[in-house]
Amino acid sequence: MTNATVADLAAASNGRTLQIRYKDGEQTVIVPPSTSIVTFKHAGRELLVPGASVSLTAQEVAGKLTARRINAGRDGFSLAY
């Protein structure tokens, strides 16, 4: 696994192309049209409704799990809290 930054996203006849940059260089990756590209943005608790798609990270504090970050989906995932 390599950490990279997306430098450019463009439409192509066979999908979308991502130009990614990482520590030792850069690379162009073709992403099929069926692949979701998700953007995170700040949102409020109103996204936390029954049936919403969520993922979270939690930390054990004093024997209890405490949510540190909750991602809730609406047209992809949005940072909820």
C-alpha positions in Angstrom: 0.0 0.0 0.0 1.2 3.5 -0.9 -0.1 6.8 0.3 -0.8 9.0 -2.7 -2.5 12.3 -3.6 -5.0 12.5 -6.5 -3.5 15.2 -8.8 -6.2 15.0 -11.5 -9.5 13.2 -12.4 -10.6 13.1 -16.0 -13.3 11.3 -18.0 -12.0 8.8 -20.6 -13.7 6.5 -23.1 -13.0 3.5 -20.9 -13.9 5.1 -17.6 -12.1 7.8 -15.6 -8.4 8.3 -15.2 -6.8 9.3 -12.0 -3.4 10.9 -12.0 -1.9 10.1 -8.6 1.3 11.4 -7.1 3.3 9.7 -4.3 6.7 9.9 -2.7 8.6 8.2 -5.5 6.7 9.4 -8.5 3.3 9.4 -10.1 1.1 7.1 -12.1 -2.1 7.1 -14.2 -4.8 4.7 -13.1 -7.9 3.9 -15.1 -11.1 3.6 -12.9 -14.1 1.7 -14.5 -17.4 3.6 -14.7 -18.9 1.2 -12.2 -16.5 2.2 -9.4 -17.7 4.8 -6.9 -15.5 7.8 -6.1 -16.4 9.1 -2.7 -15.9 12.6 -1.3 -15.9 13.4 2.4 -17.3 16.6 3.7 -18.4 17.9 7.0 -22.1 17.4 7.8 -24.4 17.3 10.9 -26.1 14.6 12.8 -29.1 14.8 10.5 -27.4 12.1 8.4 -27.7 9.6 11.3 -31.1 8.2 10.5 -32.5 4.7 10.6 -31.3 2.8 7.5 -28.4 5.1 6.7 -25.1 3.5 5.6 -22.5 4.2 8.3 -19.0 3.2 9.2 -17.1 4.4 12.3 -13.9 4.2 14.2 -14.1 3.7 18.0 -11.7 3.7 20.9 -12.0 1.9 24.2 -12.1 4.4 27.1 -12.6 3.2 30.6 -14.0 -0.2 29.4 -16.5 1.5 27.0 -16.3 2.0 23.3 -16.5 5.6 22.3 -17.0 6.6 18.6 -14.2 8.9 17.4 -15.5 9.4 13.9 -18.7 8.4 12.2 -19.2 8.4 8.4 -22.8 8.4 7.2 -23.8 7.9 3.6 -25.9 10.1 1.4 -24.9 9.8 -2.3 -21.7 8.3 -1.0 -20.3 8.9 2.5 -20.2 12.2 4.2 -18.3 13.0 7.4 -21.1 13.3 9.9 -19.6 14.0 13.3 
